[in-house]
Amino acid sequence: MLDRLKKHHLGVVIEEDKIPILEKMAGRSFIFDELQGVRVLFVKDQLLGLYQEYILREGRAVKYPLGFHHVCYQVDSMEHMNQIHDFLTKKHLGFRLTFPESSGSLECGMITFYQIRNIGMVEFNILA
């Protein structure tokens, strides 16, 4: 099911000492995502054709291990997201961690997080 969705970004948790390097590379600054209580920076990876979301290890992410954290998939609509939710819960493949809420970044719209068996944490970016 996830293999049919387009990947939007990969979330990577970093330490504060990486901020200057990443801001120089991106040509812009981290922003504070009030929803998650963390600073984030989205950088478009032209080779992969998706964003990399760098997440500072603070706020909601203070206990997250460094490195890869999650993959985010694009979902066309809330109706489609509800279908995904029903599929995951009825098949006992995963459970919702957060209800859909507006993202604190311009790169995402409404977002929701799930824990999916044998995959880990997954974010869904609901486009409409």
C-alpha positions, 0 to 999 in steps of 0.5 A, spaced: 500 500 500 505 505 501 509 503 495 503 506 491 504 513 495 509 518 493 514 520 498 515 527 500 521 527 505 525 523 509 526 526 516 533 526 519 534 527 527 540 532 528 544 535 533 545 542 534 552 543 532 550 541 525 546 547 524 551 552 521 553 546 516 546 545 513 544 552 513 550 554 509 548 548 504 541 550 504 542 558 503 537 559 509 535 558 516 532 553 520 525 555 522 521 553 529 515 548 528 511 550 534 506 544 533 512 539 534 516 544 538 523 543 534 527 547 529 526 544 522 530 545 515 527 542 509 532 541 503 530 539 496 534 533 494 535 533 487 538 526 486 532 523 490 527 528 488 524 529 495 525 533 501 530 531 507 527 534 513 532 536 518 529 535 525 533 538 531 533 534 537 529 538 542 522 539 544 518 533 541 524 530 538 528 530 544 529 523 546 529 521 538 535 517 536 540 521 531 539 519 524 534 517 520 527 518 523 521 517 518 519 517 511 513 522 509 508 520 504 503 524 500 496 523 500 491 526 495 485 528 500 483 527 507 478 521 504 484 517 502 487 518 508 481 515 512 482 509 507 489 508 509 487 509 516 482 504 516 486 499 512 492 500 517 487 499 523 483 493 520 489 489 518 492 491 525 498 493 521 499 500 525 496 505 529 495 513 529 500 517 533 497 524 532 491 526 529 491 530 523 494 537 524 497 543 520 504 543 519 509 548 522 512 548 515 511 551 508 513 544 505 507 540 508 500 541 509 496 537 514 500 532 517 499 525 521 504 520 524 503 513 524 507 507 527 507 501 522 509 494 524 515 492 521 516 499 518 517 504 524 514 511 524 511 514 518 508 521 516 503 522 511 502 529 508 495 530 506 495 535 500 487 537 500 
